[in-house]
Amino acid sequence: MKEICIAAGLLESEIELTKYHVENPDHDSQPFYESLAFDKLTEYLCNEGEMPYRIAKAIDEEPDLWILNYLTSCNSNSAVVE
């Protein structure tokens, strides 16, 4: 996950926020979708062709939940939180 976040241009504090929301998806103190991390990850994942257009536009699914699920389900080394 950290490498994906770095590639998306997240700062260390944004990576920590994202990690927190990946580990605690039901916590709502600051919704993930209101963060700069969400904006950066959305742009990055769309540009990389990972996030489908209809999800990015919140037609088929909520993009914030999709991103958190995507980061959770990645099985590559780039998805491992260090």
RAZINOR-V821983 format. One record per helix or strand. SS is the DSSP state (A for helix, B for strand). FROM is the first residue (numbers start at 1). LEN is the number of residues. If there is no record, write none. Layout:
ss = (SS SS)
from = (FROM FROM)
len = (LEN LEN)
This chain:
ss = (A A A A A A A)
from = (2 12 32 36 53 63 77)
len = (6 12 3 12 4 11 3)
